[in-house]
């Protein structure tokens, strides 16, 4: 069974929506997609002040879980 195809911006928007529901993430976190062959995963980045804020590590962990779930359902449009 083939997976549905979404653009990077669509997948990142889906991840941000999930994060709003499940975590209290600090402003300033950047989400990108890293591809590796036929698979992909989310990557979080932030400046030092943002990454030092309470809740940031939990948001990154939640982002990994969300990415694992979405990557099983969707491919990234080339």
Backbone as a chain_set.jsonl record, in Angstrom:
{"seq": "XXXXXXXXXXXXXXXXXXXXXXXXXXXXXXXXXXXXXXXXXXXXXXXXXXXXXXXXXXXXXXXXXXXXXXXXXXXXXX", "coords": {"N": [[0.834, -1.178, 0.0], [0.67, 2.155, -0.919], [1.901, 5.261, 0.384], [0.286, 8.382, 1.149], [1.007, 11.555, -0.406], [2.554, 14.505, 0.643], [3.442, 17.988, 0.814], [6.495, 19.508, 2.103], [5.852, 21.791, 3.603], [3.164, 21.305, 4.225], [3.369, 19.014, 5.849], [4.916, 20.01, 7.968], [3.159, 21.929, 8.958], [1.141, 20.229, 9.857], [2.531, 18.941, 11.909], [3.033, 21.117, 13.636], [0.405, 21.736, 14.387], [-0.293, 19.409, 15.801], [1.577, 19.583, 17.882], [0.639, 21.864, 19.227], [-1.666, 20.875, 20.387], [-0.745, 18.855, 22.1], [1.496, 19.706, 23.573], [3.251, 22.305, 25.375], [4.893, 24.342, 23.784], [7.792, 26.435, 23.508], [7.914, 29.639, 21.868], [9.684, 30.208, 18.81], [10.905, 27.877, 17.993], [12.158, 26.13, 15.273], [11.037, 24.057, 12.675], [12.082, 21.554, 10.519], [12.434, 19.346, 7.655], [14.23, 16.408, 7.225], [15.567, 14.41, 4.797], [16.236, 10.993, 4.029], [17.156, 8.917, 1.812], [14.442, 6.986, 1.008], [13.031, 7.701, 3.213], [12.006, 10.02, 5.821], [12.381, 12.586, 8.349], [11.434, 14.765, 11.06], [13.175, 17.712, 12.06], [14.212, 19.66, 14.737], [15.072, 23.006, 15.576], [16.577, 25.701, 17.317], [17.38, 28.893, 18.778], [19.795, 29.505, 21.424], [18.556, 30.697, 23.682], [15.861, 29.989, 23.348], [16.014, 27.174, 23.326], [16.809, 26.766, 25.928], [14.569, 27.252, 27.402], [11.84, 26.257, 29.558], [10.161, 23.233, 28.777], [11.053, 22.935, 26.168], [12.775, 20.614, 25.599], [10.85, 18.582, 25.893], [9.084, 19.223, 23.847], [10.655, 18.734, 21.589], [11.011, 15.979, 21.858], [8.346, 15.176, 21.578], [7.924, 16.034, 18.964], [9.56, 14.243, 17.575], [8.128, 11.868, 18.002], [5.73, 12.518, 16.698], [6.682, 12.841, 14.097], [7.551, 10.23, 13.578], [5.125, 8.891, 13.513], [3.745, 10.279, 11.397], [5.484, 9.861, 9.243], [5.079, 7.259, 8.579], [2.683, 7.357, 7.335], [2.784, 9.252, 5.307], [4.531, 10.342, 2.359], [7.114, 12.619, 1.336], [6.607, 15.239, -0.898], [8.527, 15.602, -3.789]], "CA": [[0.0, 0.0, 0.0], [1.5, 3.351, -1.0], [1.557, 6.348, 1.301], [-0.132, 9.647, 0.564], [2.124, 12.475, -0.602], [2.328, 15.864, 1.128], [4.614, 18.862, 0.698], [7.172, 19.753, 3.377], [5.103, 22.789, 4.376], [1.959, 20.658, 4.745], [3.758, 18.128, 6.946], [5.344, 20.848, 9.087], [1.927, 22.504, 9.518], [0.487, 19.152, 10.599], [3.306, 18.745, 13.14], [2.78, 22.269, 14.518], [-0.949, 21.58, 14.921], [-0.22, 18.347, 16.811], [2.317, 20.097, 19.032], [-0.227, 22.783, 19.968], [-2.634, 20.076, 21.138], [-0.131, 17.945, 23.071], [2.654, 20.232, 24.308], [3.344, 23.756, 25.527], [6.211, 24.611, 23.203], [8.186, 27.839, 23.47], [8.018, 30.264, 20.549], [11.04, 30.295, 18.288], [11.399, 26.591, 17.523], [12.037, 25.939, 13.834], [10.883, 22.653, 12.294], [12.42, 21.256, 9.127], [12.373, 17.927, 7.302], [15.475, 15.837, 6.731], [15.285, 13.189, 4.02], [17.294, 9.993, 3.964], [16.664, 7.921, 0.866], [12.99, 7.001, 0.891], [12.402, 8.066, 4.474], [12.21, 11.396, 6.261], [12.073, 12.854, 9.752], [11.448, 16.175, 11.439], [14.323, 18.197, 12.811], [13.911, 20.899, 15.464], [16.213, 23.879, 15.793], [16.221, 26.924, 18.049], [18.525, 29.58, 19.356], [20.105, 29.046, 22.787], [17.547, 31.184, 24.63], [14.648, 29.177, 23.182], [16.273, 25.793, 23.738], [16.958, 26.738, 27.385], [13.271, 27.491, 28.043], [11.122, 25.052, 30.015], [9.276, 22.607, 27.804], [11.669, 22.709, 24.857], [13.134, 19.198, 25.372], [9.635, 17.787, 25.741], [8.555, 19.506, 22.505], [11.489, 18.022, 20.625], [10.653, 14.559, 21.982], [7.014, 15.009, 20.984], [8.099, 16.188, 17.518], [10.091, 12.968, 17.076], [7.014, 10.918, 17.989], [4.811, 12.935, 15.639], [7.347, 12.513, 12.835], [7.526, 8.778, 13.396], [3.746, 8.552, 13.144], [3.404, 10.821, 10.079], [6.332, 9.296, 8.183], [4.506, 5.968, 8.198], [1.48, 7.625, 6.568], [3.002, 10.193, 4.203], [5.8, 10.621, 1.701], [7.315, 14.041, 1.078], [6.625, 15.59, -2.31], [9.876, 15.935, -4.236]], "C": [[0.884, 1.248, 0.0], [0.981, 4.419, -0.038], [1.092, 7.564, 0.514], [1.073, 10.573, 0.477], [1.704, 13.871, -0.157], [3.6, 16.68, 0.896], [5.252, 19.026, 2.082], [6.364, 20.725, 4.224], [3.817, 22.198, 4.955], [2.288, 19.781, 5.95], [4.185, 18.924, 8.175], [4.126, 21.496, 9.748], [1.172, 21.456, 10.337], [1.208, 18.921, 11.938], [3.056, 19.88, 14.124], [1.391, 22.171, 15.158], [-0.979, 20.516, 16.019], [0.487, 18.846, 18.066], [1.453, 21.038, 19.873], [-1.208, 22.028, 20.852], [-1.969, 19.36, 22.313], [0.984, 18.535, 23.92], [2.586, 21.758, 24.368], [4.742, 24.17, 25.078], [6.53, 26.105, 23.231], [8.204, 28.351, 22.031], [9.473, 30.248, 20.104], [11.63, 28.975, 17.825], [11.132, 26.479, 16.02], [11.969, 24.442, 13.546], [11.237, 22.523, 10.821], [12.302, 19.752, 8.911], [13.72, 17.516, 6.726], [15.124, 14.535, 6.033], [16.509, 12.283, 4.027], [16.792, 8.863, 3.082], [15.161, 8.055, 0.726], [12.274, 7.387, 2.171], [12.685, 9.53, 4.805], [11.894, 11.502, 7.743], [12.088, 14.361, 9.99], [12.731, 16.482, 12.186], [13.925, 19.519, 13.455], [15.2, 21.686, 15.636], [15.718, 25.125, 16.513], [17.496, 27.599, 18.525], [18.679, 29.134, 20.815], [19.044, 29.47, 23.79], [16.271, 30.35, 24.558], [14.88, 27.759, 23.682], [16.468, 25.66, 25.245], [15.618, 26.888, 28.116], [12.618, 26.181, 28.483], [10.205, 24.526, 28.911], [9.915, 22.313, 26.468], [12.072, 21.244, 24.649], [11.914, 18.302, 25.161], [9.018, 17.99, 24.359], [9.345, 18.773, 21.434], [11.164, 16.53, 20.658], [9.292, 14.282, 21.352], [7.097, 15.12, 19.463], [8.633, 14.902, 16.892], [8.976, 11.934, 16.982], [6.026, 11.235, 16.87], [5.397, 12.576, 14.277], [7.337, 11.025, 12.547], [6.153, 8.331, 12.917], [3.43, 9.021, 11.716], [4.231, 10.204, 8.956], [5.862, 7.916, 7.74], [3.271, 6.144, 7.313], [1.733, 8.424, 5.287], [4.43, 10.175, 3.668], [5.889, 12.124, 1.493], [7.381, 14.262, -0.438], [8.006, 16.115, -2.669], [10.048, 17.358, -4.59]], "O": [[1.765, 1.373, 0.851], [-0.202, 4.466, 0.3], [1.462, 7.746, -0.646], [2.05, 10.395, 1.204], [0.638, 14.359, -0.529], [4.694, 16.126, 0.794], [4.631, 18.723, 3.102], [6.203, 20.516, 5.427], [3.422, 22.557, 6.064], [1.574, 19.801, 6.952], [3.852, 18.553, 9.3], [4.073, 21.599, 10.974], [0.627, 21.77, 11.395], [0.564, 18.729, 12.969], [2.884, 19.636, 15.318], [1.225, 22.488, 16.336], [-1.621, 20.707, 17.051], [0.049, 18.568, 19.182], [1.528, 21.011, 21.102], [-1.545, 22.488, 21.943], [-2.55, 19.265, 23.393], [1.386, 17.917, 24.905], [1.956, 22.406, 23.533], [5.652, 24.326, 25.892], [5.653, 26.939, 23.005], [8.474, 27.598, 21.095], [10.383, 30.273, 20.933], [12.749, 28.951, 17.313], [10.012, 26.707, 15.561], [12.74, 23.657, 14.098], [10.755, 23.284, 9.983], [12.098, 18.987, 9.854], [14.274, 18.189, 5.857], [14.466, 13.667, 6.606], [17.651, 12.742, 4.031], [16.091, 7.964, 3.545], [14.659, 9.12, 0.364], [11.044, 7.402, 2.214], [13.498, 10.185, 4.152], [11.235, 10.638, 8.32], [12.675, 15.124, 9.224], [13.299, 15.621, 12.858], [13.365, 20.394, 12.795], [16.276, 21.116, 15.818], [14.575, 25.546, 16.335], [18.546, 26.969, 18.657], [17.802, 28.469, 21.366], [18.669, 28.684, 24.659], [15.67, 30.04, 25.586], [14.036, 27.201, 24.383], [16.312, 24.569, 25.792], [15.549, 26.672, 29.326], [12.815, 25.135, 27.864], [9.558, 25.3, 28.205], [9.38, 21.517, 25.696], [11.74, 20.675, 23.61], [11.945, 17.379, 24.348], [8.491, 17.049, 23.766], [8.769, 18.251, 20.48], [11.055, 15.891, 19.612], [9.11, 13.271, 20.674], [6.415, 14.383, 18.75], [8.207, 14.516, 15.804], [8.888, 11.203, 15.995], [5.546, 10.336, 16.18], [4.691, 12.066, 13.407], [7.138, 10.607, 11.406], [6.038, 7.492, 12.023], [2.907, 8.247, 10.914], [3.738, 10.041, 7.84], [6.207, 7.458, 6.65], [2.855, 5.212, 6.626], [0.998, 8.295, 4.308], [5.395, 10.016, 4.415], [4.874, 12.819, 1.476], [8.105, 13.572, -1.155], [8.58, 16.948, -1.968], [11.139, 17.77, -4.983]]}, "num_chains": 1, "name": "protein.A"}
